[in-house]
Amino acid sequence: MRKEELITMAHGTGGRMTQQLIDKVFGTRFSNPILDRMNDAAILPVGGGRLAFSIDGHVVSPLFFPGGDIGKIAIFGTVNDLAMMGARPLWLVASFIIEEGLPMETLRKIADSMAEAVKQTGVQLVGGDTKVVEKEKGDGVYVSVAGVGIVPEGRNIDASNAQPRDVLIVSAPIGNHGITIMTLREGLKFDVEITSDAAPLNGIVEDLLKAAPHVHVMRDASRGGLATVLNELSSASGVGIEIDEDTVPVEEPVERACALLGLDPLYVANEGVFVAVVPPEEADAALQAMRVHPLSKKAVKIGEVVESHPERVVLRTALGAQRIVGPLSGDLLPRIC
Amino acid sequence: MRKEELITMAHGTGGRMTQQLIDKVFGTRFSNPILDRMNDAAILPVGGGRLAFSIDGHVVSPLFFPGGDIGKIAIFGTVNDLAMMGARPLWLVASFIIEEGLPMETLRKIADSMAEAVKQTGVQLVGGDTKVVEKEKGDGVYVSVAGVGIVPEGRNIDASNAQPRDVLIVSAPIGNHGITIMTLREGLKFDVEITSDAAPLNGIVEDLLKAAPHVHVMRDASRGGLATVLNELSSASGVGIEIDEDTVPVEEPVERACALLGLDPLYVANEGVFVAVVPPEEADAALQAMRVHPLSKKAVKIGEVVESHPERVVLRTALGAQRIVGPLSGDLLPRIC
């Protein structure tokens, strides 16, 4: 008898197995031209214009961590998904699944934080739903947030738009969010506290697109980390990607924590870092515009799109060697967002 | 010391305590003119037109039941919320929170059912997200679905629009969904199997609004049942509501099951039943149009909106007595949807 296939924690990490789950269970059954593009947000034709529409669930554990909490990343997560498609995020709705016995005070703190995040991003929360499940059928609270935004005319951002010679820019040092959660869960202490990079990206995106209106692709490097996102882009566009190891920004405390935990920062989740794929003639303007913004002042070029090795991401090491960087596999980082 | 306030199962039933939770924790923090209307879906101004936008989480237990499953009611639930605002539902996104160890086959069956429901309602699923939580931090799978629809010009449906003399029409017999779940959970068997009323309402709504274009309010009588929904409407519109007990349609097996379980069918959840508040001059046309449709062929007038006793719902019994019918209180019906 065939062993029964079960859902494992590895199906939730945002890497290879998540992709397989989505492809096999959902992609085949719901296939349509909008869904099949597999962008961060769906682009919908409405009254001559275009809307972006997206949803993200959040199950991060613990609920509160240095630099953020589940409410904050739930708001930023959906705002960022919309911004990554060049949309101006406008309206959000939230679904709460609450575990019986959660202190009301905890829920209030999360709602406070969400309200602040809503204000910070300039959107409105226009609807919601709450459900309660029995003790040990949940874990405090899970939050799913869906959002709608408007894509201004002239913008054309799509995961499949990357072209050879495009420049890859990463907006900020990577790994802070994931490492914050992992060190907290492992009970580790460092001399320098690491805090989540949780941040809204819609402001930066507006500044970036003003300076570099032909940006081809943007994607936030959340679950699965930078490496997984670059693999998704190279697949969607059918191009190769090459990055230089020594240009990928990783702050020193994160680097040390990664070494201690046996993690590669390329696979660690971020909540306020994105990759922009920019035509070479606009790359300098893009970098300059991003560096003005406090949330992306360390933006840096990390590599480029190439014609060779399509659908492969290659890392050039400091010593001149090259190695293929695949998407995240295994279940190293459960419930990171 | 003050006793710490905790979330209880009663906060999840859709009745009085759910309303208090929403008002106190969310209503105050996120107040804006769109949210404050507290409709089934938010109405958004986009490019000269209007969009409807809504989200609903589903945590029903068990996942499968006669007449439906969690996937089906998750699709219908959001489609119906949009339809209740007079919108034509177009696009959905879904967030899955899956418990480790769930058989992949179960997820496939749910996805099959959702795909069928998507087809049946004529919408497209355009995006989604999956998360996995550890065993005993979930219960199989929870599904939140958000949806966007377009409100055609000329329609003006709002919970606050009910006016004295308006006629109340209920689209179908009540209580079937809730009783299906409760009898299944209690392990009860009846000679006639009761099945959930889970059904999409967008088709009926189009036919209804063609015949009666000035319908004032529509609302599906889901969690909290017909009584709770009527209370919400009477509050939102600042009017009284009177209904006749012997006109409220309840099928005989549901009536018997309710008696056995000590439940009042007025408070039992439905997943394919709605109330329409129709100006008197269009009431006959509305009823006729609804009765043509297979899902509302038993549509019936159950009462009317009155000027007296504002924000109160009064039931006139067969014997000529009157009693006030409040919203659902207590925690009789947990995880019904």
Chai-1 contact restraints between the chains, C-beta under 6 A:
chainA,res_idxA,chainB,res_idxB,connection_type,confidence,min_distance_angstrom,max_distance_angstrom,comment,restraint_id
A,E4,B,P103,contact,1.0,0.0,6.0,A-B,restraint_1
A,E5,B,M104,contact,1.0,0.0,6.0,A-B,restraint_2
A,L6,B,G101,contact,1.0,0.0,6.0,A-B,restraint_3
A,L6,B,P103,contact,1.0,0.0,6.0,A-B,restraint_4
A,I7,B,I98,contact,1.0,0.0,6.0,A-B,restraint_5
A,I7,B,E100,contact,1.0,0.0,6.0,A-B,restraint_6
A,I7,B,L102,contact,1.0,0.0,6.0,A-B,restraint_7
A,M9,B,E100,contact,1.0,0.0,6.0,A-B,restraint_8
A,M9,B,V132,contact,1.0,0.0,6.0,A-B,restraint_9
A,H11,B,V132,contact,1.0,0.0,6.0,A-B,restraint_10
A,G12,B,K131,contact,1.0,0.0,6.0,A-B,restraint_11
A,G12,B,V132,contact,1.0,0.0,6.0,A-B,restraint_12
A,V25,B,L107,contact,1.0,0.0,6.0,A-B,restraint_13
A,V25,B,R108,contact,1.0,0.0,6.0,A-B,restraint_14
A,V25,B,A111,contact,1.0,0.0,6.0,A-B,restraint_15
A,F26,B,A111,contact,1.0,0.0,6.0,A-B,restraint_16
A,R29,B,A111,contact,1.0,0.0,6.0,A-B,restraint_17
A,R29,B,A115,contact,1.0,0.0,6.0,A-B,restraint_18
A,F30,B,A115,contact,1.0,0.0,6.0,A-B,restraint_19
A,F30,B,L125,contact,1.0,0.0,6.0,A-B,restraint_20
A,N32,B,Q124,contact,1.0,0.0,6.0,A-B,restraint_21
A,I34,B,V126,contact,1.0,0.0,6.0,A-B,restraint_22
A,L35,B,V126,contact,1.0,0.0,6.0,A-B,restraint_23
A,A42,B,V126,contact,1.0,0.0,6.0,A-B,restraint_24
A,A42,B,G127,contact,1.0,0.0,6.0,A-B,restraint_25
A,L44,B,W91,contact,1.0,0.0,6.0,A-B,restraint_26
A,G47,B,G47,contact,1.0,0.0,6.0,A-B,restraint_27
A,G47,B,G49,contact,1.0,0.0,6.0,A-B,restraint_28
A,G49,B,G47,contact,1.0,0.0,6.0,A-B,restraint_29
A,F53,B,V148,contact,1.0,0.0,6.0,A-B,restraint_30
A,S54,B,G127,contact,1.0,0.0,6.0,A-B,restraint_31
A,I55,B,V93,contact,1.0,0.0,6.0,A-B,restraint_32
A,I55,B,S95,contact,1.0,0.0,6.0,A-B,restraint_33
A,I55,B,D129,contact,1.0,0.0,6.0,A-B,restraint_34
A,I55,B,A146,contact,1.0,0.0,6.0,A-B,restraint_35
A,D56,B,D129,contact,1.0,0.0,6.0,A-B,restraint_36
A,G57,B,S95,contact,1.0,0.0,6.0,A-B,restraint_37
A,G57,B,I97,contact,1.0,0.0,6.0,A-B,restraint_38
A,G57,B,D129,contact,1.0,0.0,6.0,A-B,restraint_39
A,G57,B,K131,contact,1.0,0.0,6.0,A-B,restraint_40
A,V59,B,K131,contact,1.0,0.0,6.0,A-B,restraint_41
A,V59,B,V133,contact,1.0,0.0,6.0,A-B,restraint_42
A,W91,B,L44,contact,1.0,0.0,6.0,A-B,restraint_43
A,V93,B,I55,contact,1.0,0.0,6.0,A-B,restraint_44
A,V93,B,A146,contact,1.0,0.0,6.0,A-B,restraint_45
A,S95,B,I55,contact,1.0,0.0,6.0,A-B,restraint_46
A,S95,B,G57,contact,1.0,0.0,6.0,A-B,restraint_47
A,S95,B,S144,contact,1.0,0.0,6.0,A-B,restraint_48
A,I97,B,G57,contact,1.0,0.0,6.0,A-B,restraint_49
A,I97,B,Y142,contact,1.0,0.0,6.0,A-B,restraint_50
A,I98,B,I7,contact,1.0,0.0,6.0,A-B,restraint_51
A,E100,B,I7,contact,1.0,0.0,6.0,A-B,restraint_52
A,E100,B,M9,contact,1.0,0.0,6.0,A-B,restraint_53
A,G101,B,L6,contact,1.0,0.0,6.0,A-B,restraint_54
A,L102,B,I7,contact,1.0,0.0,6.0,A-B,restraint_55
A,P103,B,E4,contact,1.0,0.0,6.0,A-B,restraint_56
A,P103,B,L6,contact,1.0,0.0,6.0,A-B,restraint_57
A,M104,B,E5,contact,1.0,0.0,6.0,A-B,restraint_58
A,L107,B,V25,contact,1.0,0.0,6.0,A-B,restraint_59
A,R108,B,V25,contact,1.0,0.0,6.0,A-B,restraint_60
A,A111,B,V25,contact,1.0,0.0,6.0,A-B,restraint_61
A,A111,B,F26,contact,1.0,0.0,6.0,A-B,restraint_62
A,A111,B,R29,contact,1.0,0.0,6.0,A-B,restraint_63
A,A115,B,R29,contact,1.0,0.0,6.0,A-B,restraint_64
A,A115,B,F30,contact,1.0,0.0,6.0,A-B,restraint_65
A,Q124,B,N32,contact,1.0,0.0,6.0,A-B,restraint_66
A,L125,B,F30,contact,1.0,0.0,6.0,A-B,restraint_67
A,V126,B,I34,contact,1.0,0.0,6.0,A-B,restraint_68
A,V126,B,L35,contact,1.0,0.0,6.0,A-B,restraint_69
A,V126,B,A42,contact,1.0,0.0,6.0,A-B,restraint_70
A,G127,B,A42,contact,1.0,0.0,6.0,A-B,restraint_71
A,G127,B,S54,contact,1.0,0.0,6.0,A-B,restraint_72
A,D129,B,I55,contact,1.0,0.0,6.0,A-B,restraint_73
A,D129,B,D56,contact,1.0,0.0,6.0,A-B,restraint_74
A,D129,B,G57,contact,1.0,0.0,6.0,A-B,restraint_75
A,K131,B,G12,contact,1.0,0.0,6.0,A-B,restraint_76
A,K131,B,G57,contact,1.0,0.0,6.0,A-B,restraint_77
A,K131,B,V59,contact,1.0,0.0,6.0,A-B,restraint_78
A,V132,B,M9,contact,1.0,0.0,6.0,A-B,restraint_79
A,V132,B,H11,contact,1.0,0.0,6.0,A-B,restraint_80
A,V132,B,G12,contact,1.0,0.0,6.0,A-B,restraint_81
A,V133,B,V59,contact,1.0,0.0,6.0,A-B,restraint_82
A,E136,B,E136,contact,1.0,0.0,6.0,A-B,restraint_83
A,K137,B,D139,contact,1.0,0.0,6.0,A-B,restraint_84
A,D139,B,K137,contact,1.0,0.0,6.0,A-B,restraint_85
A,Y142,B,I97,contact,1.0,0.0,6.0,A-B,restraint_86
A,S144,B,S95,contact,1.0,0.0,6.0,A-B,restraint_87
A,S144,B,S144,contact,1.0,0.0,6.0,A-B,restraint_88
A,A146,B,I55,contact,1.0,0.0,6.0,A-B,restraint_89
A,A146,B,V93,contact,1.0,0.0,6.0,A-B,restraint_90
A,A146,B,A146,contact,1.0,0.0,6.0,A-B,restraint_91
A,V148,B,F53,contact,1.0,0.0,6.0,A-B,restraint_92
